[in-house]
Amino acid sequence: MTRIVVVDDHTIIRQGLTGLLRGVEEFEVVAEAGTGAAAVRFVLDINPDIVIMDMSLPDMDGLEAVRQMKENGFGGHILFLTMHNDQGYYEAAQRLGVSGYLLKDDAMDDLVYAIKAVLRGDRFTSGALNVTPPARQTAQQDAKLTHRENEIVTLIAGGNSSKEIAEKFCISVKTVETHRSNIMHKLGLKGASDLTKYAIRVGLI
């Protein structure tokens, strides 16, 4: 069972997230917090597997709360879930060594996928984030695709169908098709064969 602490200063969002996460069989929400101080206290007392962390809190920002958690020995995963689609916040979170950065505009299935991904030892960055994750710098400098879009390009070029990609990422087929349409528009491509050539050119496959 994956033990989760949910941190958000908006009660309706926090309770909504908790209810949705509890609907996933292998997830257990063990605490909720509406302030940074409460989050630090709960996390250090409970030592959960994952903290879903808001960036904007009434007493301190999420970055400071995470810094305090880590300075006091917390070694679990931290996923930021925030409205801040911003390079500065993203880079600050990366410097703290967090496992993922999601936006509140993302779908619930993206959050579920992100949690499962970090448990496997991966890092997760929202596909809607307008930044360049360092691990994908070379490809994104060429086309300015997001991290998720590059993942989808790789899978499409590898012959995976939209249904197979959806199952891999635990997202809907409609979400995959939306990503695919955005990718084609950004790259100015017509079909999967052009996409494969692009993937080879930038080193994705």
C-alpha positions in Angstrom: 0.0 0.0 0.0 1.3 3.4 -1.0 1.0 5.9 1.9 0.3 9.5 0.8 0.1 12.9 2.5 -1.9 15.5 0.7 -1.0 19.2 1.2 -3.1 22.0 -0.1 -4.5 25.2 1.6 -7.8 25.0 -0.2 -10.0 22.6 1.7 -12.2 21.6 -1.2 -9.2 20.8 -3.4 -7.5 18.9 -0.6 -10.5 16.8 0.2 -11.3 16.2 -3.4 -7.8 14.9 -4.1 -8.0 12.7 -1.0 -11.3 11.2 -2.1 -10.0 10.5 -5.6 -6.8 9.0 -4.4 -8.6 6.8 -2.0 -10.5 5.4 -4.9 -7.3 3.9 -6.3 -6.9 0.4 -4.7 -3.2 0.5 -3.8 -3.3 4.1 -2.5 -3.9 5.2 1.2 -4.1 8.8 2.1 -2.7 8.9 5.7 -2.9 12.6 6.4 -4.0 16.0 5.0 -2.4 19.4 5.7 -3.5 22.9 4.9 -0.3 24.7 6.0 3.4 24.2 5.5 4.1 23.8 9.2 1.4 21.1 9.5 2.8 19.4 6.4 6.3 19.2 7.8 5.0 17.9 11.2 2.8 15.2 9.6 5.5 14.1 7.1 8.2 13.8 9.8 5.8 11.9 12.2 4.3 9.6 9.6 7.1 9.2 7.1 4.8 8.5 4.1 5.9 7.1 0.7 4.7 10.2 -1.2 3.8 13.8 -0.4 1.4 15.6 -2.9 2.6 19.2 -2.2 1.0 22.5 -3.1 3.4 25.4 -3.8 1.4 28.3 -2.3 0.6 27.9 1.4 -0.5 30.5 3.9 2.5 30.3 6.3 5.4 29.4 4.0 5.8 28.3 0.4 5.9 24.7 -0.6 9.6 25.0 -1.4 10.4 26.0 2.2 8.3 23.2 3.6 10.0 20.6 1.4 13.4 22.1 2.4 12.5 21.6 6.1 11.3 18.0 5.5 14.5 17.1 3.8 16.7 18.8 6.3 15.0 16.8 9.0 15.6 13.5 7.3 12.6 12.8 5.1 13.7 10.6 2.2 10.3 9.8 0.5 9.0 11.1 -2.8 7.6 14.6 -3.2 5.3 15.6 -6.1 4.5 19.2 -6.5 0.9 19.8 -7.7 0.6 23.5 -8.4 -0.9 26.3 -10.5 2.6 27.7 -11.1 3.5 27.0 -14.8 6.8 28.7 -14.3 10.5 28.0 -15.1 11.7 29.5 -11.8 9.5 27.4 -9.6 10.2 24.3 -11.6 14.0 24.8 -11.4 13.8 25.5 -7.6 11.8 22.3 -7.1 14.4 20.4 -9.1 17.2 21.7 -7.0 15.4 20.3 -4.0 15.4 16.9 -5.6 11.6 16.4 -5.8 10.3 13.5 -7.8 7.7 15.3 -9.9 6.1 18.6 -10.9 2.4 18.6 -12.0 0.0 21.4 -12.7 -3.5 21.7 -11.3 -4.8 21.8 -14.9 -3.5 18.2 -15.4 -6.0 15.3 -15.4 -6.4 13.0 -12.4 -5.0 10.1 -14.4 -1.8 12.1 -14.9 -1.4 12.3 -11.1 -2.0 8.6 -10.7 0.5 7.9 -13.4 3.0 10.2 -11.8 2.7 8.5 -8.4 3.2 5.1 -10.0 6.1 6.4 -12.1 8.1 7.8 -9.1 7.5 4.6 -7.2 9.4 2.9 -10.0 12.2 5.4 -9.6 11.3 7.7 -12.5 10.8 11.4 -12.4 7.7 13.1 -13.7 7.1 16.5 -15.3 3.7 17.7 -16.4 3.2 17.6 -20.2 1.6 21.0 -20.0 4.6 22.6 -18.3 6.2 25.4 -20.3 9.7 24.6 -19.4 12.5 22.4 -20.7 13.3 19.5 -18.4 17.1 19.0 -18.4 16.9 15.3 -19.3 15.2 16.2 -22.6 17.1 19.4 -23.4 18.5 18.3 -26.8 15.3 17.2 -28.4 13.2 20.0 -26.9 15.6 22.7 -28.1 14.8 21.5 -31.6 11.0 21.3 -31.4 10.0 22.7 -28.0 8.0 19.6 -27.2 7.1 18.9 -23.6 8.5 16.0 -21.6 5.2 14.0 -22.0 5.1 14.8 -25.7 8.6 13.5 -26.3 7.6 10.3 -24.5 4.6 9.9 -26.7 6.6 10.6 -29.8 9.0 7.8 -28.8 6.1 5.4 -28.4 4.4 6.3 -31.6 7.6 6.0 -33.5 8.0 2.6 -31.9 4.7 1.5 -33.4 2.5 1.8 -30.3 -1.2 2.6 -30.9 -3.0 5.3 -29.0 -4.7 2.6 -26.9 -1.4 1.0 -26.0 0.1 4.4 -25.0 -3.0 5.2 -22.9 -2.6 2.0 -21.0 1.1 2.5 -20.5 0.6 6.0 -19.0 -2.7 5.2 -17.2 -4.4 8.0 -19.2 -7.4 8.1 -21.6 -7.1 7.5 -25.3 -8.7 10.9 -25.8 -5.8 12.5 -23.8 -3.2 10.6 -26.0 -5.0 11.8 -29.2 -4.9 15.4 -27.9 -1.2 15.1 -27.2 -0.7 13.6 -30.7 -2.6 16.4 -32.4 -0.5 19.0 -30.5 2.7 17.3 -31.4 1.8 17.2 -35.1 0.9 20.9 -35.0 4.1 21.9 -33.3 6.3 19.9 -35.6 4.3 20.7 -38.8 4.1 16.9 -39.6 1.5 14.9 -41.5 1.7 11.4 -40.1 3.4 8.7 -38.1 6.2 8.1 -40.7 7.2 11.8 -40.5 7.1 11.5 -36.7 9.4 8.5 -36.8 11.9 10.4 -38.9 11.8 13.3 -36.4 12.3 10.9 -33.5 15.4 9.4 -35.2 16.8 12.9 -36.1 16.7 14.2 -32.5 17.8 11.0 -30.9 14.5 9.9 -29.2 14.9 6.4 -30.8 
